[in-house]
Amino acid sequence: MAHFPDSTRLGRHPGWPATLGPLRTSGGVVRLRPVRLRDGGRWSDIRTRDERHLGPWEPDAPGLWAQRNTVVEWPARWSALRAIGRRGMGLPFALLVDDQFVGQVMIGNVLRDPLWSGYVGYWIGSHVAGRGLTTAAVALAVDHCFGPVGLHRIEATVRPENHSSRRVLIKLGFREEGLFRRYLNVDGAWRDHLIYAMTPEDLEHSVVERLVRRGLAERV
């Protein structure tokens, strides 16, 4: 049977702002909340030192990495993200581990009737990477999208070489649907990206419950 979100949600942006979690993982307790202006210092500290960790996977932009990620750049970025949330175009989350800002999860390009879809993007600092934290954070975001937000399809694009990001999507149950040729200008060239997607029909349980049943997370 086709899934149609509640018609009372048309023209509105349910599910935002929102705080999600907590989920306990082996790497710490994970929460999501809206990005805040005061996140700028931590955001800049992590991203400035993590150019090698993050740069190869993010779209190119004018200026040097250090210039684009200095703390003075954050207020404009935060203002733009806040506007996206308020207009119903996305859900810009800060990723917290043990109540410390360590990264971001973004549900972007939110389209309602007739597609009811969005994409998920994410990054986390190298000092806490590889501990299942991103997986838990994305699970919280996707469940929220299929629940209060009322979306029916979440997509993610990732370079084939980005094995850690692909593992996140596979553990959550995303299916690989194909390859976008020369999709984004990343790391100095137009790069191919794999497209992954998920709809509620793919799930026997919620995405968070999938992690809990596999022993990868615990509800707190």
Number of C-alpha atoms within 10 A of each C-alpha: 4 5 12 12 18 8 9 7 14 12 10 12 20 15 15 17 15 15 16 17 19 21 23 20 22 12 15 18 22 26 25 27 20 21 21 16 13 11 17 20 14 15 20 19 14 18 25 18 15 16 14 11 14 15 14 15 19 14 14 17 12 7 9 9 16 13 12 16 20 16 18 13 13 20 15 11 13 19 14 13 22 20 14 17 21 15 12 20 18 23 31 28 27 24 27 22 23 13 13 14 22 24 23 23 24 21 24 21 15 23 16 20 13 7 11 19 22 24 19 21 16 18 19 22 19 17 10 15 15 14 14 20 28 25 25 29 28 25 25 24 26 25 19 20 23 21 16 15 22 23 25 20 20 22 21 22 23 23 21 14 13 13 10 10 20 19 14 19 23 13 17 20 19 22 16 17 12 12 16 15 11 12 16 19 15 18 14 10 12 14 18 19 20 19 18 21 20 22 18 18 12 13 14 9 12 19 25 25 19 18 21 17 11 11 11 20 24 18 12 10
